[in-house]
Amino acid sequence: MKRYSRITGTGSYLPPRRLSNTDLVAQLSSQGVETSDEWIVERTGIGARHFVDEGIFSSDLGLEAARNALQAAGRTPQDVDLIIVATSTPDMVFPSTACILQNKLGANGCAAFDVQAVCSGFVYALTVADAMVQTGAARCALVVGAEVFSRLLDFSDRTTCVLFGDGAGAVVLEASDTPGILATDLHADGKHVGILCVPGHVSGGAILGDPLLKMDGQAVFKLAVGLLEDAARATLDKAGLTENDIDWLVPHQANIRIMQSTAKRLKLPMEKVIITVDQHGNTSAASIPLALDSAVRSGKVKPGDNLLLEGVGGGFTWGAVLLTL
């Protein structure tokens, strides 16, 4: 009998400190950086974001999201035999945030590792977990996206510092006799490294290069819309389905304009698009599982619905996952 994987529980967590656009504008103005709520909303659709306090790390956010997902799935940490954390903001250079999270969760002994594909990270991690469950390497996987992007932001650059937030989302993925994840599609093109990156690293105890986020927003937008459509159609083709079979699009929450353009190309009404960017901002690898959990817990997304998850990120990376919840 063929082995499949299904999501059996979702969870998310946002740090308590919430900054509305008004809050952030006031903070930036005190530093001599001019912007406005209207400017941010018109260009991005973002109205608020959450930032961590000092001493809080990606593993801490991921821990809360993981606990919520396990509770939803009716599982305990001892049931987990695989942990994959998607993050671009790890707690340390090494060990992996997945190992740190594993210890905090009390799931010691199972395989644990990080995936780094920036904003596509959760799609990459879910694809890897699905493959491992299908081959029998795991039965109960915890897939987490967790980020503290606030620590990478240049608050003198109004074009980037208003976009990002911190948070975590998680799913429990289990072996099943019935299909859950129907198809996946992953890609990367390293020639676009420079349009979205943090070009710094640690050497000899010092930071070399620039440790703050750099982005060419127009270049990212132009690439993102076309690549998201391509990944969506490739994934649908693999599953033998069409856009008419999609109940919900759960995109990476980067920018409302990218989401609107993608939905239009797929001939999907915006009523079928899960949107949380207005309240969370861009939480990178956490954005898709955050949006998914929000939609599940609100009752929008129901068991049996067909969901298309997709994202693009620095690298340049992109991909999609088609699944039945």
NORJOWO-V340244 format. One record per residue. N is the residue number from 1. RES is the residue in one small letter. PHI is phi as a letter, one per 30 degrees, with the letter a starting at -180 (none if undefined). PSI is psi as a letter, one per 20 degrees, with the letter a starting at -180 (* if undefined). Layout:
n:N res:RES phi:PHI psi:PSI
n:N res:RES phi:PHI psi:PSI
This chain:
n:1 res:m phi:none psi:p
n:2 res:k phi:d psi:q
n:3 res:r phi:c psi:p
n:4 res:y phi:b psi:r
n:5 res:s phi:b psi:q
n:6 res:r phi:b psi:q
n:7 res:i phi:d psi:p
n:8 res:t phi:c psi:i
n:9 res:g phi:a psi:q
n:10 res:t phi:b psi:q
n:11 res:g phi:a psi:q
n:12 res:s phi:a psi:r
n:13 res:y phi:a psi:p
n:14 res:l phi:b psi:p
n:15 res:p phi:d psi:q
n:16 res:p phi:d psi:h
n:17 res:r phi:d psi:o
n:18 res:r phi:c psi:p
n:19 res:l phi:c psi:o
n:20 res:s phi:d psi:r
n:21 res:n phi:e psi:h
n:22 res:t phi:d psi:g
n:23 res:d phi:d psi:g
n:24 res:l phi:d psi:g
n:25 res:v phi:d psi:g
n:26 res:a phi:d psi:g
n:27 res:q phi:d psi:g
n:28 res:l phi:d psi:h
n:29 res:s phi:d psi:h
n:30 res:s phi:d psi:i
n:31 res:q phi:c psi:j
n:32 res:g phi:i psi:j
n:33 res:v phi:c psi:p
n:34 res:e phi:c psi:p
n:35 res:t phi:a psi:a
n:36 res:s phi:a psi:r
n:37 res:d phi:e psi:g
n:38 res:e phi:d psi:g
n:39 res:w phi:d psi:g
n:40 res:i phi:d psi:g
n:41 res:v phi:d psi:g
n:42 res:e phi:d psi:h
n:43 res:r phi:d psi:h
n:44 res:t phi:b psi:h
n:45 res:g phi:i psi:j
n:46 res:i phi:d psi:p
n:47 res:g phi:c psi:h
n:48 res:a phi:a psi:r
n:49 res:r phi:a psi:r
n:50 res:h phi:c psi:p
n:51 res:f phi:b psi:q
n:52 res:v phi:d psi:q
n:53 res:d phi:d psi:r
n:54 res:e phi:e psi:q
n:55 res:g phi:i psi:i
n:56 res:i phi:c psi:p
n:57 res:f phi:b psi:r
n:58 res:s phi:e psi:h
n:59 res:s phi:d psi:h
n:60 res:d phi:d psi:g
n:61 res:l phi:d psi:g
n:62 res:g phi:d psi:h
n:63 res:l phi:d psi:g
n:64 res:e phi:d psi:g
n:65 res:a phi:d psi:g
n:66 res:a phi:d psi:g
n:67 res:r phi:d psi:g
n:68 res:n phi:d psi:h
n:69 res:a phi:d psi:g
n:70 res:l phi:d psi:g
n:71 res:q phi:d psi:g
n:72 res:a phi:d psi:h
n:73 res:a phi:d psi:i
n:74 res:g phi:i psi:k
n:75 res:r phi:c psi:r
n:76 res:t phi:c psi:r
n:77 res:p phi:e psi:h
n:78 res:q phi:d psi:i
n:79 res:d phi:d psi:i
n:80 res:v phi:d psi:p
n:81 res:d phi:c psi:j
n:82 res:l phi:a psi:p
n:83 res:i phi:b psi:p
n:84 res:i phi:b psi:p
n:85 res:v phi:c psi:p
n:86 res:a phi:c psi:o
n:87 res:t phi:a psi:q
n:88 res:s phi:c psi:j
n:89 res:t phi:b psi:m
n:90 res:p phi:d psi:q
n:91 res:d phi:d psi:h
n:92 res:m phi:b psi:r
n:93 res:v phi:d psi:g
n:94 res:f phi:a psi:q
n:95 res:p phi:d psi:r
n:96 res:s phi:d psi:q
n:97 res:t phi:d psi:h
n:98 res:a phi:d psi:g
n:99 res:c phi:d psi:h
n:100 res:i phi:d psi:g
n:101 res:l phi:d psi:g
n:102 res:q phi:e psi:g
n:103 res:n phi:d psi:g
n:104 res:k phi:d psi:h
n:105 res:l phi:d psi:h
n:106 res:g phi:i psi:k
n:107 res:a phi:c psi:k
n:108 res:n phi:e psi:q
n:109 res:g phi:j psi:h
n:110 res:c phi:d psi:r
n:111 res:a phi:d psi:q
n:112 res:a phi:a psi:p
n:113 res:f phi:a psi:r
n:114 res:d phi:c psi:q
n:115 res:v phi:b psi:p
n:116 res:q phi:c psi:n
n:117 res:a phi:b psi:k
n:118 res:v phi:h psi:c
n:119 res:c phi:d psi:i
n:120 res:s phi:d psi:j
n:121 res:g phi:e psi:g
n:122 res:f phi:d psi:h
n:123 res:v phi:d psi:g
n:124 res:y phi:d psi:g
n:125 res:a phi:d psi:g
n:126 res:l phi:d psi:h
n:127 res:t phi:d psi:g
n:128 res:v phi:d psi:g
n:129 res:a phi:d psi:g
n:130 res:d phi:e psi:g
n:131 res:a phi:d psi:g
n:132 res:m phi:d psi:h
n:133 res:v phi:d psi:g
n:134 res:q phi:d psi:h
n:135 res:t phi:d psi:i
n:136 res:g phi:j psi:j
n:137 res:a phi:d psi:i
n:138 res:a phi:b psi:q
n:139 res:r phi:c psi:h
n:140 res:c phi:b psi:o
n:141 res:a phi:c psi:q
n:142 res:l phi:c psi:o
n:143 res:v phi:c psi:p
n:144 res:v phi:b psi:p
n:145 res:g phi:c psi:p
n:146 res:a phi:b psi:p
n:147 res:e phi:b psi:q
n:148 res:v phi:b psi:m
n:149 res:f phi:d psi:i
n:150 res:s phi:e psi:h
n:151 res:r phi:d psi:i
n:152 res:l phi:c psi:i
n:153 res:l phi:d psi:q
n:154 res:d phi:c psi:o
n:155 res:f phi:d psi:j
n:156 res:s phi:c psi:i
n:157 res:d phi:c psi:o
n:158 res:r phi:d psi:i
n:159 res:t phi:d psi:i
n:160 res:t phi:c psi:h
n:161 res:c phi:d psi:i
n:162 res:v phi:d psi:i
n:163 res:l phi:d psi:h
n:164 res:f phi:c psi:q
n:165 res:g phi:b psi:r
n:166 res:d phi:c psi:q
n:167 res:g phi:l psi:a
n:168 res:a phi:a psi:q
n:169 res:g phi:b psi:q
n:170 res:a phi:a psi:q
n:171 res:v phi:b psi:q
n:172 res:v phi:c psi:p
n:173 res:l phi:c psi:p
n:174 res:e phi:b psi:q
n:175 res:a phi:d psi:q
n:176 res:s phi:a psi:q
n:177 res:d phi:d psi:i
n:178 res:t phi:c psi:q
n:179 res:p phi:d psi:p
n:180 res:g phi:c psi:f
n:181 res:i phi:d psi:p
n:182 res:l phi:c psi:h
n:183 res:a phi:a psi:q
n:184 res:t phi:b psi:r
n:185 res:d phi:a psi:o
n:186 res:l phi:b psi:q
n:187 res:h phi:b psi:r
n:188 res:a phi:a psi:q
n:189 res:d phi:b psi:n
n:190 res:g phi:d psi:i
n:191 res:k phi:d psi:i
n:192 res:h phi:c psi:j
n:193 res:v phi:e psi:g
n:194 res:g phi:d psi:i
n:195 res:i phi:d psi:i
n:196 res:l phi:a psi:o
n:197 res:c phi:a psi:r
n:198 res:v phi:b psi:n
n:199 res:p phi:d psi:l
n:200 res:g phi:b psi:r
n:201 res:h phi:a psi:r
n:202 res:v phi:c psi:p
n:203 res:s phi:b psi:p
n:204 res:g phi:h psi:k
n:205 res:g phi:i psi:j
n:206 res:a phi:b psi:q
n:207 res:i phi:d psi:p
n:208 res:l phi:c psi:p
n:209 res:g phi:i psi:a
n:210 res:d phi:c psi:o
n:211 res:p phi:d psi:j
n:212 res:l phi:c psi:q
n:213 res:l phi:d psi:p
n:214 res:k phi:b psi:p
n:215 res:m phi:b psi:p
n:216 res:d phi:c psi:n
n:217 res:g phi:e psi:g
n:218 res:q phi:d psi:g
n:219 res:a phi:d psi:g
n:220 res:v phi:d psi:g
n:221 res:f phi:d psi:g
n:222 res:k phi:d psi:g
n:223 res:l phi:d psi:g
n:224 res:a phi:e psi:g
n:225 res:v phi:d psi:g
n:226 res:g phi:d psi:g
n:227 res:l phi:d psi:h
n:228 res:l phi:d psi:h
n:229 res:e phi:d psi:g
n:230 res:d phi:d psi:g
n:231 res:a phi:d psi:h
n:232 res:a phi:d psi:g
n:233 res:r phi:d psi:h
n:234 res:a phi:d psi:g
n:235 res:t phi:d psi:g
n:236 res:l phi:d psi:g
n:237 res:d phi:d psi:g
n:238 res:k phi:d psi:h
n:239 res:a phi:d psi:i
n:240 res:g phi:i psi:k
n:241 res:l phi:b psi:r
n:242 res:t phi:b psi:r
n:243 res:e phi:d psi:h
n:244 res:n phi:d psi:i
n:245 res:d phi:d psi:i
n:246 res:i phi:d psi:p
n:247 res:d phi:d psi:h
n:248 res:w phi:b psi:p
n:249 res:l phi:c psi:p
n:250 res:v phi:c psi:n
n:251 res:p phi:d psi:r
n:252 res:h phi:e psi:p
n:253 res:q phi:d psi:m
n:254 res:a phi:c psi:g
n:255 res:n phi:a psi:p
n:256 res:i phi:d psi:h
n:257 res:r phi:d psi:h
n:258 res:i phi:d psi:g
n:259 res:m phi:d psi:g
n:260 res:q phi:d psi:g
n:261 res:s phi:d psi:h
n:262 res:t phi:d psi:g
n:263 res:a phi:d psi:g
n:264 res:k phi:d psi:g
n:265 res:r phi:d psi:h
n:266 res:l phi:c psi:j
n:267 res:k phi:h psi:k
n:268 res:l phi:c psi:p
n:269 res:p phi:d psi:q
n:270 res:m phi:d psi:i
n:271 res:e phi:d psi:i
n:272 res:k phi:c psi:j
n:273 res:v phi:c psi:p
n:274 res:i phi:d psi:p
n:275 res:i phi:b psi:p
n:276 res:t phi:b psi:i
n:277 res:v phi:e psi:h
n:278 res:d phi:d psi:h
n:279 res:q phi:c psi:h
n:280 res:h phi:c psi:i
n:281 res:g phi:i psi:a
n:282 res:n phi:c psi:o
n:283 res:t phi:c psi:k
n:284 res:s phi:h psi:c
n:285 res:a phi:d psi:i
n:286 res:a phi:d psi:i
n:287 res:s phi:d psi:g
n:288 res:i phi:d psi:g
n:289 res:p phi:d psi:h
n:290 res:l phi:d psi:g
n:291 res:a phi:d psi:g
n:292 res:l phi:d psi:g
n:293 res:d phi:d psi:g
n:294 res:s phi:d psi:g
n:295 res:a phi:d psi:h
n:296 res:v phi:d psi:g
n:297 res:r phi:d psi:h
n:298 res:s phi:d psi:i
n:299 res:g phi:j psi:i
n:300 res:k phi:d psi:g
n:301 res:v phi:d psi:p
n:302 res:k phi:b psi:q
n:303 res:p phi:e psi:p
n:304 res:g phi:j psi:i
n:305 res:d phi:d psi:q
n:306 res:n phi:c psi:p
n:307 res:l phi:c psi:p
n:308 res:l phi:c psi:o
n:309 res:l phi:c psi:p
n:310 res:e phi:a psi:q
n:311 res:g phi:a psi:q
n:312 res:v phi:b psi:q
n:313 res:g phi:a psi:r
n:314 res:g phi:e psi:q
n:315 res:g phi:k psi:g
n:316 res:f phi:d psi:p
n:317 res:t phi:c psi:q
n:318 res:w phi:a psi:r
n:319 res:g phi:l psi:r
n:320 res:a phi:b psi:q
n:321 res:v phi:b psi:p
n:322 res:l phi:c psi:p
n:323 res:l phi:b psi:q
n:324 res:t phi:c psi:p
n:325 res:l phi:d psi:*
